[in-house]
């Protein structure tokens, strides 16, 4: 695979989006190129310069930013004034700040959720969507990873994950973890953040990859705090909201890349979306799990964005 070089951003910004939140933004590539907003996962994971390697810097004007409470956005790990509607509004605020009227969106994992919800809220601004590891954020989708489902595929990792949960309360792992992550006991809270992120990192690749696990560990506090905050609140959306509102984006072209063996977000979610989203195409990475860094997924994402500029 011939990835593009990792360069420094040609511009960096910080914008105030509320009385407490400040968003960190980086611009890469060609200021006059194809505008594309990159939405990272989590919520709470933050972005990384490494992701620019999928985008031709001569062709794309790439905008990457850290969503509220993570990465270089401040305050770090903050959950107040941090909901799906806030993040949707932030995307428009960033585009307005950069004087970009319409744009393409890439989103992976939670980024795919946010991309779809943004498109449904502001379809007039979205040219196309490219999604990876689709997460529809239905109750069953959350329960699969945090209560029963993925636990049966990685039982040893799951046992490590639930080892700090009181067995008498194991019927609701998500709620118990949320309590520990926000505990006044700093030692317990930090331990819970580490275990939360380790479980996700270990499950994200078909073949165990230490680099991916370490990346999750580096953002463990923001990831655990913000993810658990969103998930106990069912991501602040109605049940099956994305599918119910799919007609709002029926005219927007969408390419979906999903690993056949994705344990974090099983391929059923991408399949269900593709079945009702008439302008979508589903590309299955047959030897891959969830992570963007899976070799087959990386190859397909690179190819999609090269094709987009032909």
C-alpha positions as CSV (number, residue, x, y, z in Angstrom):
1,X,0.0,0.0,0.0
2,X,1.3,3.4,-0.9
3,X,0.2,5.7,1.9
4,X,0.7,9.4,1.7
5,X,3.3,11.1,3.8
6,X,2.5,12.3,7.3
7,X,2.9,16.1,7.3
8,X,2.4,19.0,9.7
9,X,-1.0,20.8,9.5
10,X,-0.9,23.9,7.4
11,X,-3.1,25.6,10.0
12,X,-4.2,25.0,13.5
13,X,-7.2,26.5,15.3
14,X,-9.0,26.6,18.6
15,X,-12.6,27.7,18.7
16,X,-14.9,28.2,21.6
17,X,-18.1,26.2,21.2
18,X,-19.6,26.8,24.6
19,X,-18.9,28.6,27.8
20,X,-16.6,25.7,28.9
21,X,-15.6,23.8,25.7
22,X,-12.8,24.7,23.3
23,X,-12.3,22.6,20.2
24,X,-8.9,21.9,18.6
25,X,-8.8,21.7,14.8
26,X,-6.0,20.9,12.3
27,X,-6.1,21.5,8.5
28,X,-4.0,19.4,6.1
29,X,-3.4,19.2,2.4
30,X,-4.6,21.7,-0.1
31,X,-6.7,24.6,1.1
32,X,-8.4,24.7,-2.3
33,X,-8.9,21.0,-2.5
34,X,-11.9,18.7,-1.9
35,X,-13.2,19.6,1.6
36,X,-13.4,16.5,3.9
37,X,-14.2,16.4,7.6
38,X,-12.7,13.5,9.5
39,X,-14.8,12.2,12.5
40,X,-12.9,10.1,15.0
41,X,-14.3,7.3,17.1
42,X,-15.1,6.8,20.7
43,X,-16.7,9.1,21.6
44,X,-13.6,10.3,23.4
45,X,-10.8,8.8,21.4
46,X,-9.4,11.9,19.7
47,X,-7.7,12.1,16.4
48,X,-4.1,11.6,15.2
49,X,-1.9,12.9,12.4
50,X,-1.4,9.3,11.2
51,X,-4.9,9.4,9.7
52,X,-3.9,11.9,7.0
53,X,-2.0,9.1,5.2
54,X,-5.3,8.0,3.5
55,X,-5.8,11.4,1.7
56,X,-3.8,12.8,-1.2
57,X,-2.5,16.1,0.1
58,X,-2.6,17.7,-3.3
59,X,-6.3,16.8,-3.8
60,X,-7.9,17.1,-0.4
61,X,-8.5,19.8,2.1
62,X,-8.6,17.6,5.2
63,X,-10.1,18.9,8.5
64,X,-9.5,16.9,11.6
65,X,-10.6,17.9,15.1
66,X,-10.8,16.5,18.6
67,X,-14.4,16.3,19.7
68,X,-15.5,17.8,23.0
69,X,-13.4,16.6,26.0
70,X,-10.7,14.6,24.2
71,X,-7.4,14.9,22.5
72,X,-6.2,18.5,22.5
73,X,-9.7,19.9,23.0
74,X,-10.3,21.2,26.5
75,X,-11.4,20.6,29.2
76,X,-10.1,17.1,29.0
77,X,-12.6,14.3,29.9
78,X,-15.4,16.8,30.4
79,X,-18.9,15.4,30.1
80,X,-20.9,18.5,30.9
81,X,-22.4,20.1,27.8
82,X,-21.2,17.0,25.9
83,X,-23.9,15.2,24.0
84,X,-24.7,14.1,20.5
85,X,-26.6,17.3,19.7
86,X,-23.6,19.3,20.9
87,X,-21.2,17.4,18.6
88,X,-23.5,17.8,15.7
89,X,-23.6,21.6,16.2
90,X,-19.8,21.7,16.5
91,X,-19.4,20.2,13.0
92,X,-21.4,23.1,11.6
93,X,-19.6,25.6,13.7
94,X,-16.2,24.3,12.5
95,X,-17.4,24.4,8.8
96,X,-18.7,27.9,9.3
97,X,-15.5,29.0,11.0
98,X,-13.5,27.7,8.0
99,X,-16.0,29.1,5.5
100,X,-16.8,25.7,4.1
101,X,-20.4,25.4,2.9
102,X,-20.5,21.7,1.7
103,X,-18.1,18.9,2.4
104,X,-17.5,15.1,2.4
105,X,-17.4,13.3,5.7
106,X,-15.4,10.3,6.8
107,X,-16.4,8.6,10.0
108,X,-15.3,5.3,11.7
109,X,-17.0,3.5,14.5
110,X,-18.6,6.2,16.7
111,X,-17.5,8.6,13.9
112,X,-19.8,6.7,11.5
113,X,-22.7,7.3,14.0
114,X,-21.9,11.0,14.2
115,X,-21.5,11.2,10.4
116,X,-24.9,9.7,9.8
117,X,-26.6,11.7,12.5
118,X,-25.0,14.9,11.2
119,X,-26.1,14.1,7.6
120,X,-29.7,13.5,8.8
121,X,-29.6,16.8,10.7
122,X,-27.9,18.9,8.0
123,X,-28.3,17.0,4.7
124,X,-27.8,20.2,2.6
125,X,-24.2,20.4,3.7
126,X,-23.1,16.8,3.0
127,X,-21.7,15.8,-0.4
128,X,-21.0,12.2,0.4
129,X,-20.2,9.8,3.3
130,X,-17.5,7.2,3.7
131,X,-18.1,5.1,6.8
132,X,-16.0,2.4,8.5
133,X,-17.1,0.0,11.2
134,X,-20.7,1.2,11.4
135,X,-22.2,1.7,14.8
136,X,-25.9,2.4,14.8
137,X,-26.1,2.8,18.6
138,X,-29.2,0.8,19.2
139,X,-29.7,-0.8,22.6
140,X,-28.7,-4.2,21.3
141,X,-25.6,-2.8,19.7
142,X,-24.4,-1.4,23.0
143,X,-25.4,-4.5,24.9
144,X,-23.5,-6.7,22.5
145,X,-20.2,-5.2,23.5
146,X,-20.8,-4.3,27.1
147,X,-23.0,-7.1,28.4
148,X,-23.3,-10.2,26.3
149,X,-22.1,-11.1,22.8
150,X,-18.5,-10.0,22.4
151,X,-17.9,-11.7,25.8
152,X,-18.4,-15.1,24.1
153,X,-15.8,-14.4,21.4
154,X,-13.0,-13.1,23.7
155,X,-13.9,-14.8,27.0
156,X,-10.4,-14.3,28.5
157,X,-10.4,-10.6,27.8
158,X,-13.9,-10.3,29.0
159,X,-13.1,-12.0,32.3
160,X,-10.3,-9.5,32.8
161,X,-12.7,-6.7,32.0
162,X,-15.4,-7.8,34.5
163,X,-12.9,-8.8,37.2
164,X,-13.3,-5.4,39.0
165,X,-17.2,-5.6,38.9
166,X,-19.1,-6.8,41.9
167,X,-20.5,-10.2,40.8
168,X,-23.8,-9.4,42.5
169,X,-24.2,-6.5,40.1
170,X,-23.0,-8.2,36.9
171,X,-26.4,-8.1,35.3
172,X,-25.6,-4.5,34.2
173,X,-21.9,-4.2,33.5
174,X,-22.2,-0.8,31.7
175,X,-23.9,0.9,34.7
176,X,-21.4,-0.5,37.1
177,X,-18.5,0.6,35.0
178,X,-19.9,4.1,34.7
179,X,-20.2,4.3,38.5
180,X,-16.5,3.2,38.9
181,X,-15.2,5.5,36.2
182,X,-16.8,8.5,37.9
183,X,-16.0,7.3,41.4
184,X,-14.5,9.8,44.0
185,X,-12.0,7.0,44.6
186,X,-9.3,8.2,42.2
187,X,-7.5,4.8,42.2
188,X,-10.7,2.9,41.4
189,X,-11.6,5.4,38.7
190,X,-8.2,5.2,37.0
191,X,-8.3,1.4,37.1
192,X,-11.8,1.3,35.6
193,X,-10.7,3.7,32.8
194,X,-7.7,1.4,32.0
195,X,-9.8,-1.8,32.0
196,X,-12.5,-0.2,29.9
197,X,-10.1,0.9,27.2
198,X,-8.1,-2.3,27.3
199,X,-11.2,-4.3,26.6
200,X,-12.0,-2.2,23.5
201,X,-8.4,-2.2,22.3
202,X,-8.0,-5.9,22.6
203,X,-11.2,-6.5,20.7
204,X,-10.6,-4.1,17.8
205,X,-8.3,-6.2,15.6
206,X,-8.7,-9.7,14.2
207,X,-5.1,-10.3,15.1
208,X,-4.0,-8.9,18.4
209,X,-2.0,-5.7,17.7
210,X,-0.1,-4.1,20.5
211,X,0.1,-0.7,18.7
212,X,-3.7,-0.6,18.7
213,X,-4.0,-1.6,22.4
214,X,-1.4,1.1,23.3
215,X,-3.4,3.7,21.4
216,X,-6.5,3.0,23.4
217,X,-4.4,3.1,26.6
218,X,-3.1,6.6,25.8
219,X,-6.6,8.0,25.7
220,X,-8.1,5.8,28.4
221,X,-9.4,8.5,30.7
222,X,-11.3,10.6,28.0
223,X,-12.4,7.5,26.2
224,X,-13.8,5.7,29.3
225,X,-15.4,8.9,30.7
226,X,-17.1,10.1,27.5
227,X,-18.0,6.7,26.1
228,X,-19.6,5.5,29.3
229,X,-21.4,8.9,29.6
230,X,-22.8,8.5,26.1
231,X,-23.7,4.8,26.3
232,X,-25.6,4.9,29.6
233,X,-27.6,7.7,27.9
234,X,-28.0,5.6,24.7
235,X,-26.0,8.3,22.9
236,X,-28.8,10.8,23.5
237,X,-30.8,9.6,20.5
238,X,-34.0,7.7,20.0
239,X,-33.9,3.9,19.6
240,X,-33.0,3.1,16.0
241,X,-33.0,6.8,15.1
242,X,-30.5,6.5,12.3
243,X,-32.6,3.9,10.4
244,X,-35.9,5.6,11.1
245,X,-34.6,8.9,9.5
246,X,-32.7,7.3,6.6
247,X,-35.0,8.9,4.0
248,X,-33.5,12.3,4.9
249,X,-30.2,11.2,3.4
250,X,-31.4,8.9,0.6
251,X,-29.9,11.2,-2.0
252,X,-26.4,11.3,-0.4
253,X,-23.9,8.8,-1.8
254,X,-22.4,6.6,0.9
255,X,-19.6,4.0,0.9
256,X,-19.4,1.6,3.9
257,X,-16.3,-0.5,4.7
258,X,-16.8,-3.1,7.4
259,X,-14.7,-6.0,8.7
260,X,-16.4,-9.4,8.4
261,X,-15.1,-10.3,11.9
262,X,-15.7,-7.0,13.6
263,X,-16.4,-7.8,17.2
264,X,-16.8,-4.3,18.5
265,X,-19.5,-3.4,16.0
266,X,-20.7,-6.6,14.3
267,X,-21.3,-6.4,10.5
268,X,-25.0,-6.8,11.1
269,X,-25.1,-3.1,11.7
270,X,-23.5,-2.2,8.4
271,X,-25.8,-4.8,6.7
272,X,-28.9,-3.3,8.2
273,X,-27.9,0.2,7.2
274,X,-27.1,-0.9,3.6
275,X,-30.5,-2.6,3.3
276,X,-32.4,0.6,3.8
277,X,-29.9,3.2,2.5
278,X,-30.5,3.0,-1.2
279,X,-27.4,5.2,-2.2
280,X,-25.0,3.2,-0.1
281,X,-22.6,0.4,-1.1
282,X,-21.2,-2.1,1.4
283,X,-17.6,-3.3,1.0
284,X,-16.7,-6.2,3.2
285,X,-13.2,-6.6,4.4
286,X,-13.2,-10.4,4.7
287,X,-10.1,-10.8,6.8
288,X,-10.5,-7.9,9.2
289,X,-12.0,-6.8,12.5
290,X,-12.9,-3.3,13.6
291,X,-9.9,-1.1,13.5
292,X,-9.0,1.3,10.7
293,X,-5.5,0.0,11.1
294,X,-6.4,-3.5,10.0
295,X,-4.4,-4.0,6.7
296,X,-7.4,-4.9,4.5
297,X,-9.5,-2.0,5.8
298,X,-6.7,0.4,5.4
299,X,-6.2,-0.7,1.8
300,X,-9.9,-0.3,1.0
301,X,-10.2,3.1,2.6
302,X,-7.1,4.4,0.8
303,X,-8.6,3.1,-2.5
304,X,-11.9,4.8,-1.9
305,X,-10.4,8.2,-1.3
306,X,-8.2,7.9,-4.3
307,X,-11.2,6.9,-6.5
308,X,-13.1,9.9,-5.2
309,X,-10.7,12.4,-6.8
310,X,-10.4,10.7,-10.2
